[in-house]
Amino acid sequence: MGLRDILLGRSKSVAPNLDNLFALPAAGLTLESRLDLVTSGVAGLCFKAGSGGRTLESEADMRELLSLDEADNAFSLTHDDLGFTWVVINDPTLDGQVTKVHGANLSLVDHDLGDRLLCAVFGFKPLGNDEGPLRLVYLMKQGTFYPFAQRGPQDRDNEFELRVKSFLTGEISLEADLARWMALWNAPVE
């Protein structure tokens, strides 16, 4: 970033940090053994469709860009009520979800759309416990995860989220700033 950019208030976009995604499958084993949580088989990648620079003209452009296999309903595209685009990935394994999310991320980065990546969300469901579902949210720019445990339309279980954090500390890169643990109420990932 040059002096002119500083004086004009322009900032350099931060490239997404994708490497920490690959620690998630090992953390999934911890969630299963310690909290009886298993993958829900669904993950999501959220980004701003946006305008300016490089844009995607249609859903067909997006499907071609991401090169994900549609034959087995491996993914779908949806838009939330805030105008963000979600690539919803269906895969029964956490390894498969991570690989597909990483591949979609790389495709967007390779086509100069990396600055529009916001987060990836991985769903977990309980195996016979009363805890309820959990989502692990991966913040692209920070390269960190945080747990989100929604319990109602506008209610979350902060105690459970902090307990999950305690079990995953040292296994995955966790977001230290709790102010960044945003609620994703209508994320299309269960």
N, C-alpha and C positions, 0 to 999 in steps of 0.2 A: 504494500500500500504506500503510495507516494504522498508528499506534502499536499498536493492539490486535492487528493481524495480526502485527507484529514480536514482541510479547510472547507471543503464543500459538504462535509458530513456524510460522505459515502463510506461504507464499510465493506471490507472484503468478506465474501461469503465463506462460511466454514465448511470444509469438506466433511462428509459423513465418516464416522469411524466404524468400520464394519467388522474389524477383527475380533472384537470381544463377543460377537454373536456365537462363536464356536465353543464357548465355554458352557453354553446353556444345556446341552444334553447331559453333561455330568451333573449339573445342578438339578436337572430333572430327576435323576436317580435319588438325590438327597430329598427332594420334595416327596417322592414316593415312599422312601424308607422312613422318613421322620414325621411326615404329615399326612400320609395316605392320599396324596394328590398325584394324579396321572394326567398326561396330556389329553385335552379334549378333542384333539385331531384337527384343530382349527387355529390358524395364525393369520394375522393381518398386517399389511404394510400401508401406512398412512402417508400421503403426500399432498402438497398443494398442486392442483392442476395448473393454475396460474395463467398468466399472459406475459407478453414481452419475451424477449430472448427466444428460446426454443419452446414451442407449444405443441401440444398433442391435439390434433384436430378432431379426432373421433375415438370412440372406444376401440374401433378396429385398429387404429394406429397404436393404441396402448397395447392391445393383445399381440400385435406383431413385434413391437419393441421389446416386450417382456419375454417373448419366446417360451411361454409356459404351455405345457400340454393341456389342451382343453378336452381331449378325448375322454378322459375319465373323470370329468368335473373337478379337476385338480385345483382350479381357481375360478373366481368370479370377480367382477368389478362392481363396486357400489359407491354411492355418495352419501355422506352423512348430512345432518341438518345444518352444519356449519359450513358446508361447501367443500369439505375435504374429500379426496378420492381415496378409496380403500381397495387394495388388492387382497381379497380373502382367499387364503390358501387352505385346501383340505388335504391333509396327509395324516395317516394314522400314527406316524412316528415323529418324534421330536427332531431326530436327525434330518428327516426329509423336509420338515417345515423350515428348519434353519437353513438347509441347503437352498431351498426354493426362495426364501426371503433374501438370502445373500445374493443369489443369482439375479433376482429382480432389482435389487439395489445396484448391483454392478451395471446392469443394463441402463438404468436411469443415469448413473454417474457417467458412463461411457457416452451418453447422448446429451451431456451438459445439463442434466436435470437433477444432479445430486444436491444442489442447494435447496431443492423443494422437498426433500425427504424429511419427515418429521419424526416418526417412530415406527417401531414394529411391536406388535402385541401377540403374545402367546397364551392361549387359554389352557387352564388346568381345572379338572373336576375332582370332587372328593370320591374316595372309594369307601363308602360305608361310614363316614364320619359326619359330624354335624357342622363342620367348619364352613361349608359352602364353597362355591367356585373361587378361583383366583386367576388373575391375569398378571403376567410379567410383562412390563412395558420396557422396551429398549429405546432410549433416547439416542437418535442417530448422531447428532452433533457432539454429544458428550461421550458416547460410547459406554453408557452406563444403564443398568437396569433398576427398576423399582417395582415392588408388588402393589397391585391394586385389587382390593377385595370389595366389590360392590355387593350390597345387601338389600337394596331397594332402588326405586327410581332415582332418588337423590341421597342415598345413605351408603356409607362405606364402613368397613370394620377396621379402624386404625390399629387396634390392638393386635389383630391377626396379621396385618401388614408388617408391624414391627417384629412379631414373632417369626414370620417368614424371613425377614431381613436378618435376624439373629442366626437362623439356620444356614443362610446362604452367604454370610460374610466369609470371605476368603475363597469362595468357590467361583463367584462371578463378580464383575466390577459393579458395585452398587452405588447408586446416586447418593452422595452424602448430604446434599442440600434438600431437606424435606420439602421446601417450597416448590421444588420441581416435580414433586410427586403429585401430578395433576390427575384429577378425576376424569376418566374417559367414559362418561355415563352411557353414551349410545354407540360405543364401538361395536362393530359387527362380529366380534369374536367372543364366543362363549367358553 
